[in-house]
Amino acid sequence: MADAENTFRRAADHHRQGRLDEAEALYRQILDGNPDHADANHMLGVAACQRGEFEQGVLLIGKAIDHSPPGQPENAFFHNNLGNALLILGRHDEASASFATALHIDPNLAEAHYNTGNILKDQGQPDAAVQCYERALAIKPDYAEARSNLGNAFTALGRLSDAVGCYETVLQGRPELPEVHYNLGNALRGLGRLDNAIESFQKAIEINPDYAEAHSNLGAVLSGLERSDDAVLCYQKALAADATCIAAWNNLAAAYGSQGRLDEAADCYQRAGALEDSSLRTDIMAAFLLPPILPSESVIGPLRQALSDKVNGFKPAAGDEATEFLAPHEDIGKTGFFLAYHGLNDRDLQRDIAAMYLRVSPSLAYHAPKQQQEGKEKVRIGILSMHLHSHTIGRIYLGMIENLDRKAFEVIVFRTPHQPDEQSRAIDRAADRVVPITRKLEQARQQISDENLDILFYPDIGMEPFTYFLAFSRLAPVQVVGWGHPVTTGIPNIDYFLSSEDLETPDADNHYTEHLIRLRHLPAFYHRPPQVSTVGRDHFGLPEDGRLYIIPQTLFKFHPDFDTVLGSILRQDTDGWLVVISGNRDNWDSLLMDRFRAAFPDEADRVLIIPRMASYDFVRLMSLADALLDTPHFCGGYSSSEAFAAGLAIVTWPGAFMRGRVTYAQYKAMGITDLIAEDGVGYAQLALRLAQDHEFRQVIKNRIAKNSAVLFENIAVVREIERFFISALEAANAGQALEGW
């Protein structure tokens, strides 16, 4: 007996030092003399698992359990290790039973709590997993693996700040763990702490240069910061490290797509699809490849027809539940954003896109359980957007949130994890309550449903994936979308689109799947932007001589139809310069300039592209214009209000759709129509007159300065929106559609 125990100790020493051959030889020596020796069978089974021989490990550890006295403390370790082997073999129920038995024997076995948490996390029960990890840490506070996985469970729950705390605690004692740096980077990215996320991904890569996922996610952060060339390099490094990294192929495809490199993007999606059991996901993503800068008008029709054909053909295989996408905002993440810039009616195509998503992800059509709506003292309205911060959406809707009548309304702002800024803090102060929600659809639905809303108002839908896919759910009796992204959603559960009379043409009901609401006032309570100091042309590196025709709009608003008009302006004013602001992606400038050179080759050298700038410099730039020019088809919105607040004049050409009529509607509200063109020829003539006729320009600017107050802090706007909200809720409660708006 003593010899066996001495031999076992020597074997265990070899085992701890990684000398498996020597350890196994000694374990077998013990078993030759006593085949039922529990400890030797157990450790020989552990060694088999370390060699990847898990079936053999299960047999040996099972034999150890069979030949050890029941209830003894060491049996808890046997059952825990048996559970580990079963888990790797995919025998999850048996593994759970083994961990439960281990905890029955020894409730203080931290490893069994940890392993139980892992199973629960993998089964989609992160709340229960959190409890297990916390029990493990209460027993063993320095258990790095448990704290790291606790961070992973918090991430799954959307509790990103808690996750960051876990990862940072682990790294204080174990800074050499690349996967923890990686997970920390993901959590920081979700919180909007992008600089910190970059540092974490870079640290993971420094420790493990072949960490493909870290390269890929670093690229995703850089892409979000509009560093698309740097992002592409990261994705290429990820694929050099691991050519089977599906996320890197998809990210590279998205980066190429955002740069207008559509053939390369399609190839990347094809490569990603080849690595998956089904290519449906990547086929859908590839279908949405649309050029951000249109090369010509002639491509628009074929592009849209191809998208329509593909969208209407996508569906899961019959009876194949595995193809349902439970998280399409993460798995696919495409909204058809660039369709709005084609200058065409998007209703049918957006409706087809929404129908396609409901086919491949039926759970999107979630209906929250009906709750008691009668007897409330106030109408409870929830406001949800990813852009309620220093963004155009935040600026448009702060005033409404501040001024909704609190005698009649309770205002709840739903916040996804974000990096606070001055605008977001102002919005949060204005709300009655701020409810943090996760970016996980199932949990977010429940969090919103729990608020028992009367009205759910989306300031924008279609600008980013999370709110687009969330909007498919019925979470309130009345669901309304604002004009933040001025195009129909196509989503069946969005009831109303909030617009105004001057923003819409008489036949505009045909542009929307929602019930169109034409308010008398523009549906925005703008605070007048503060005045900024003026600067000279040299501040932006602009020429001192010649007239400046400035177009302060993002480059994807430049429709090819507009090119001939711009060329006409430059041909008629040989001293004129056309000034535009550089694009969101590195190569957009060259794509637009290629189009300009084809449209007006003799004048294209008088197009100046200047770097993007801070918001206060944006107004300074507009103030230097001899003529500010609006983009037809998709015009200025908040930028036009900034110009009018500064007393600046804009030439506009209203289109057939709301997204091309905002500047026009603002002029109508001010009672000024002098710079509203009816066609391209008229637009060019108005631009030339505004730039060349100083007296005319000054008269218009004086009238704008005098009349622009109607665009700002007009409480009548909010009162009218309130009347609509109440009427819509009354109609819903009566089971009727709202009429008369």
Secondary structure, DSSP 4 states (H G I P E B T S, - for coil): -HHHHHHHHHHHHHHHTT-HHHHHHHHHHHHHH-TT-HHHHHHHHHHHHHTT-HHHHHHHHHHHHHTS-TT-HHHHHHHHHHHHHHHHTT-HHHHHHHHHHHHHH-TT-HHHHHHHHHHHHHTT-HHHHHHHHHHHHHH-TT-HHHHHHHHHHHHHTT-HHHHHHHHHHHHHH-TT-HHHHHHHHHHHHHTT-HHHHHHHHHHHHHH-TT-HHHHHHHHHHHHHTT-HHHHHHHHHHHHHH-TT-HHHHHHHHHHHHHTT-HHHHHHHHHHHHHTSS--HHHHHHHHT---SS-S-GGGHHHHHHHHHHHHHH--PPTT-GGG--S-HHHHT----GGGGGSSS--HHHHHHHHHHHHHH-GGGG-BPPP---TT-SSEEEEEE-TT-SSSHHHHHHHHHHHHS-TTTEEEEEEE-S----HHHHHHHHHSSEEEE--S-HHHHHHHHHTT--SEEEES-SSSSHHHHHHTTSB-SSEEEE-SSS-S----TT--EEEEETTTS-TTGGGG-SSEEEEESS-S--BPPPPP-----GGGGT--SSSEEEEE-S-GGG--GGGHHHHHHHHHH-TTEEEEEEPPSSTTHHHHHHHHHHHH-TTTGGGEEEE----HHHHHHHHHT-SEEEPPSSS--SHHHHHHHHTT--EEB---SSGGG-HHHHHHHHHT--TTB-SSHHHHHHHHHHHHH-HHHHHHHHHHHHHHGGGGBS-HHHHHHHHHHHHHHHHHHHTT------
